[in-house]
Amino acid sequence: MKIRVERDGLADAVAWVARSLPSRPPVPVLGGVLLDAGAEDGSGDALTVSGFDYEVSAQCGVPATIADGGRALVSGRLLADITKALPNHPVEIAVDGSRMTISCGSARFSLPTMPVEDYPQLPTMPQLAGELPGEVFGEAVTQVAVAAGKDDTLPMLTGVRLEIGEGKLTLVATDRFRLAMREFPWEPNETLGEVSVLVPAKTLNDAAKTLGASGAKVELSLGNDGLLGLSGATRRTTTRLLDADFPKYRQLLPTEHSAAAVIGVDALVQAIKRVSLVAERGTQVRLEFVDAGLRLSAGGDDEGSAEEELPVEYTGDPVTIAFNPSYLLEGLQAVRTPRAHLSFTTPSRPALLKPVDEDGNVAPGYLYLLMPVRLPG
């Protein structure tokens, strides 16, 4: 194999593919990136960069000048580090026997290759379920994945639930302490019907952010073999679905509230960060609501303490409610509007955070449910 490729395109492709590789692969080849130099779909010369560990596959095409085609398998994370550090010059890649040479400007690397014949065959893309606006899909996944759990012993909480209905796609995630849900319209294939699947949150988030950033349409594919696929532009990825039962979450969503506040998101975010400086990590931040103001406080007698007051639009009786500051910050940042609507009934019942539009109305489509922290006494 002997090819010439632009540095930026190569670095982006390798970084995206290597991101999905396991940090500790059970066998060395599963930590590798496969470089396949040849014509892609007959449309011209291209280098295809691929990775697969039997759970997640990623593939990206890069325009290249190919003097001699072929395939080579090298360490994915090492190749990603190298291509990221290369100078801004065209990259020449050549394979001779069991060594790969990478030349770029005055830099030259020689890497050992792994046996290509030991590499697993990449899965084929499942049946197309429908197309999504890339930017909308990327934002929606980011808003929801923030609430997914990270404890692998509870797999049902580490995923994002995709509910495909007639003209609407719903994404939901929860870690038991908070829940995020986003709904938006889309047009699925007529033959799909109503389907619900559970997708690993990290994989979905990484893929959606990258594919959504291109601004192009994202194709969502689903198979009967427990596989989900996403593709857009020159990139495609597949992932195994989680075989677990997602909690019955709709019964947790409040249908009424006795108190509500409209708050400036950026001002509250900065205030929470300031008052939390005196408290240990994860310690509660207290929100005391009165007629036209909000007093934030954190800390106590045995440590430093801090207070800050903000103006808010509040309706309801005066009340003090406490939250995990990290969870509250992540919810506020996920709202994606300058103002947010926070509603609740009592300091011990779930609070609901929603975006507020430019006209001052609560905007539909997104909600962030957050359990308060019990106050002392």
MOKA-V659155 format. One record per backbone hydrogen bond with DSSP energy under -0.5 kcal/mol. CO is the residue of the C=O (numbers start at 1). NH is the residue of the N-H. If there is no record, write none. Layout:
<<CO & NH> <CO & NH>>
This chain:
<<1 & 95> <2 & 67> <2 & 68> <3 & 93> <4 & 65> <5 & 91> <6 & 10> <7 & 11> <8 & 12> <9 & 13> <10 & 14> <11 & 15> <12 & 16> <13 & 17> <14 & 18> <15 & 19> <17 & 20> <18 & 21> <22 & 25> <27 & 30> <28 & 31> <29 & 32> <31 & 76> <31 & 77> <33 & 35> <33 & 74> <34 & 36> <34 & 50> <35 & 37> <35 & 72> <36 & 38> <36 & 48> <37 & 70> <38 & 46> <39 & 41> <40 & 43> <44 & 40> <45 & 64> <46 & 38> <46 & 48> <47 & 49> <47 & 62> <48 & 36> <49 & 60> <50 & 34> <51 & 58> <55 & 240> <56 & 53> <57 & 238> <58 & 51> <59 & 236> <60 & 49> <62 & 47> <63 & 6> <64 & 66> <65 & 4> <65 & 67> <68 & 2> <70 & 37> <72 & 35> <73 & 114> <74 & 33> <75 & 79> <76 & 80> <77 & 81> <78 & 82> <79 & 83> <80 & 84> <81 & 85> <82 & 86> <87 & 89> <90 & 105> <91 & 5> <91 & 93> <92 & 103> <93 & 3> <94 & 101> <96 & 99> <98 & 113> <99 & 96> <100 & 111> <101 & 94> <101 & 103> <102 & 109> <103 & 92> <104 & 107> <107 & 104> <109 & 102> <111 & 100> <114 & 73> <115 & 118> <116 & 119> <127 & 222> <129 & 189> <130 & 220> <131 & 187> <132 & 218> <133 & 137> <134 & 138> <135 & 139> <136 & 140> <137 & 141> <138 & 142> <139 & 143> <140 & 144> <141 & 145> <142 & 146> <144 & 147> <145 & 148> <150 & 152> <151 & 154> <154 & 157> <155 & 158> <157 & 149> <158 & 201> <159 & 161> <160 & 199> <161 & 163> <161 & 172> <162 & 164> <162 & 197> <163 & 165> <163 & 170> <164 & 195> <165 & 167> <165 & 168> <167 & 186> <168 & 165> <169 & 184> <170 & 163> <171 & 182> <172 & 161> <173 & 180> <174 & 149> <177 & 371> <178 & 175> <178 & 176> <179 & 369> <180 & 173> <181 & 367> <182 & 171> <184 & 169> <186 & 188> <187 & 131> <189 & 192> <189 & 193> <193 & 195> <195 & 164> <197 & 162> <197 & 199> <198 & 242> <199 & 160> <200 & 204> <201 & 205> <202 & 206> <203 & 207> <204 & 208> <205 & 209> <206 & 210> <207 & 211> <208 & 212> <209 & 213> <210 & 214> <211 & 214> <212 & 215> <216 & 134> <217 & 219> <218 & 132> <218 & 220> <219 & 221> <219 & 231> <220 & 129> <220 & 130> <221 & 229> <222 & 127> <223 & 226> <226 & 241> <227 & 223> <228 & 239> <229 & 221> <230 & 237> <231 & 219> <232 & 235> <234 & 61> <235 & 232> <236 & 59> <237 & 230> <238 & 57> <239 & 228> <240 & 200> <242 & 244> <244 & 246> <247 & 249> <249 & 252> <249 & 253> <250 & 253> <259 & 344> <260 & 315> <261 & 263> <261 & 342> <262 & 313> <263 & 265> <263 & 340> <264 & 268> <265 & 269> <266 & 270> <267 & 271> <268 & 272> <269 & 273> <270 & 274> <271 & 275> <272 & 276> <274 & 277> <275 & 278> <276 & 279> <280 & 283> <283 & 325> <285 & 323> <286 & 288> <286 & 297> <287 & 289> <287 & 321> <288 & 295> <289 & 319> <291 & 314> <292 & 312> <293 & 290> <294 & 296> <294 & 310> <295 & 288> <296 & 308> <297 & 286> <298 & 306> <300 & 303> <304 & 300> <306 & 298> <308 & 296> <310 & 294> <312 & 314> <313 & 262> <315 & 260> <319 & 289> <321 & 287> <322 & 373> <323 & 285> <323 & 325> <324 & 328> <325 & 329> <326 & 330> <327 & 331> <328 & 332> <329 & 333> <330 & 334> <331 & 335> <332 & 335> <332 & 336> <338 & 265> <339 & 356> <340 & 263> <340 & 342> <341 & 343> <341 & 354> <342 & 261> <343 & 352> <344 & 258> <344 & 259> <346 & 349> <351 & 370> <352 & 343> <353 & 368> <354 & 341> <355 & 363> <356 & 339> <357 & 360> <361 & 357> <363 & 366> <365 & 183> <367 & 181> <368 & 353> <369 & 179> <370 & 351> <373 & 322>>
